[in-house]
């Protein structure tokens, strides 16, 4: 468990120099801080609020390999083709131009078509551009083909819908292409294919699919521990307290503030991570989970990290909550990872930013591969909740509200879909993240 503490520990500093004035002002400031901040801040890895990215092993794809290992036009990959888009099609306005200066566009047609793609494809390509520059300083990703209006591809190619791109590096060094394909997988493309010696083919799901618009979730049948006993995630409500882990690595009950996503009828792709002891957790590919990689020294606590569920591989270690007298967390080795399609997704947000599902410690967050940044971005949610709780407490003390009235304020609504605040963050992340250096 000690290996997890640096990952969960999060210190917050306050620049007090400019507030060294009169005692009243200082008192007012302290009162405001006590009112709005939490006594135990969430699980942001690293002491500075940002963590140094742990080196993640990059296994290059080999020629003709594709990930996932299914056909491109299946539900667990990029999905079925819909309809080709032409310039006079009403859906043409849904294609967005990509003017990212960190990407080189071949544009051999001279029409700008290679810059046009769906918003989801653009988001993944922008993310890949950052990864390429970090992997090879001075090198950029190069797009040789995106939306195609000249029918150069197969009859049902996703290029005709702006959902596919063919890429190389701008130095055209073919020895890099296997790693480039792996970087594309990690960037979140739904299907990546080392198609030819001259390029990598990547594609994404349609914007109309629920999965394309979602972040990351647990399966609704996942089990959590509450103060009243075990509950399925589909039965959890806002205001319930579920078992999580505090900044010191100790199990605590943490309040559910809202649901980042909740749809018990939606069909999604799930990764089932199974340990050698038979413990398993089921979550979507873009959801974050705590682990120690297989090629790390388990004794070295600095090797603890968070990563997307799709990056977990056999041999890695995940944190499992043991129901002993000490309620300890221990590392268990991953035996295998399965992919399946199922119905029902739930993604609760706790105060701690994590929770224990099916006895496995996982993050509440997805999309952004940085636990601290994700936890910080939901700070306004926690601050507003603290303010509301403080107001209710004051009104109780003044006998204006009864405890029963306060309890009735708990949100018992059955939310369906992505929470508006989470959807807002997911939509702006591709534009904000390129300006934030997550690696320093």
C-alpha positions, 0 to 999 in steps of 0.5 A: 500500500505504501507504493500507492501513497505518492500517487494519492498524496496531493499537497496544496500550497497557498501563496500567503505573502500578498495577504499579510495585511490586517488581522480581519482580512486574514481571518476572512480569508481563512474562513473562506478557505475553510468554507470552500475547501475540503479537509482531505483533498482528492487523489492527485498524483504528485505533490505539485498538482501535476505528475511526471508521466511514468514511462509507458512501454511502447510495443510497436505494431508489426506489419499488417497488425491491427488493434483491436484484433477485429474487423474495422467495421464491427461494434468493438472497433470503429463500427458500421459505415453509415453513408458517404459525405459529399460537399452538397450533403447536409452532413458536410457541415459536421466535418471540421477542418484541422489547422493544427500547426503540429500536423503536416497535411499532404493535400495532394488534391489541393482542395483541403480535403485532407484537413477535413474529418469528424470532430472525434477524428480531429480530437484523436489526431491532435492528441497523437500529434502531441505524443509524436513530438514527445516521442521524437522531438522535431518530428511531426505526424503527417496526414496523407489522406483524411476525408476522400471525395474522389472515391480512391478507396474501397466502396465502404471506406470510412474515409468517405465519412471523414472517420479515417486518416492515413498517417506517417511521420513527416521525416518518412522514416519507416522504422518509426511506423510501428511505434507510430501505430502504437502511439495512435492506439494510445491516442484513442483511435478506435481502430489502428492498422499497420496497413502498408509499408508506407502508412498507418491507417486509423479510424474512429466511431461515428459521432452518432454512436453513444460510445463515441460521445462517452468518456469512461465508465464501469459496468452497471453490475460492478459492486461497491461497498457502502455504509449499508453494505454491498450495492451494484453501481446501477443502484447507487445514488448521489449522496451515497457513500462508497468505499474509496481510498484517501490521500494516504492510501487508507480505505475511506467512505467517500460521498458520490457527488454526481454521475459523470455518465449513467445509462443502464440501457446503453451498449458499450465496449468493455475491458475485463481485467482479471488477476491471477487470484481471480479478481476482475473489474469491468470498465470501458477502454478510456477509463483510468485505473491504478497500476504498476507496469510489468517491467517495473520494480514492484518495490519502487513506489515511484512506478505507481501510475494511472493509465487507460484500461485499454493499456493494461496488459498481462503481467501488470499489477493492479491494486486490490482491496483485501477484506481483512481486519486491516482492509489492506490494498495489495498488488495482484498480477493481471492474468489476462484482459478480455474485450466484450460488448455489454449493456449498462454504464455507470461512472460515479464521481466521489470526493476522493476522485477514486473508488473501489469497484469489484474490490479493485481500486480505480479512478473516477475519471477518463479521457485525460491520462492524468489523474491530478489534472482530471481531479483538479478540473472537477474542483468547482463541483466539489467547491459548490457542494462544500458551499451548499453543505455549509449553508445547510449546516448553518441553517440547521444550527439556526433552526431554520431547516430540520435535518429531515429537510436537508436529507430531502435535498439529496439528489435522488434523480435517475440521471441518464447520459453524460453529465453536462459538466463532464461533457463540457470538459470532454469537448474542450480537452482537445483544445486545452491539453495541447497547451498544457505540458503533462510531461514536466 
